[in-house]
Amino acid sequence: MARVPELNHTAQIVHKYGDVSRETVERLQIYVDLVLKWQPAQNLIAPSTIPDIWVRHVVDSLQTQWNFPSAKTWVDIGSGGGFPGIVTAILLADVPDAHVHLIESNQRKAAFLRTALRETGSKGTVHPGRIESVAKEWRQGPVDAVSARALASLDLLLKLSEPFTRQGATAVFHKGQDFQREINEASHTWTFDLVEKKSLIDPTSRMLLLSNISARPNQEGVA
């Protein structure tokens, strides 16, 4: 298994991109260790990215909360191995009333997410099930933000997150170099206010912050 940096080295990596507390770095290290421990059985991240896990996955995921720091209650859809949902929960671990809801249909990955929350001392709830089903039965009240990373096209993400965004949540999505095409395609189905922010780790990628989202008239399949 690929070796990850020592704690002081990981702090240097993270601080290159933004300021976090030592406690946060320690929690992130615990999480990375868990990812690597569970990786052989769960395939939580692409094997080729393991040597660069701190930049490719951790720092990339830190951007989610960094781009919307006022949000306290998050829903992370299609959480998988926890990037960015667990990272967001770690950043908010000491923030009063903060909470991250992680939706994941794979039961074994859901078990990993529960372990990651517990071991890092982060505040969150894992909702095992399909995004549509969990959203339909939602009883946890309004949320501030919805996040997703490497999950689906922007058009589909807006559909999946619609039960939350129609209540006022802002969507914070990671998108790669094809982001402009996805924005154009989604604009045929949805109206939204958009803020684009260049990715800290890849100048060709973007963090998209979408608010005031609504379906255009006569769009089938949208509640």
Disulfide bonds with the S-S distance in Angstrom:
none
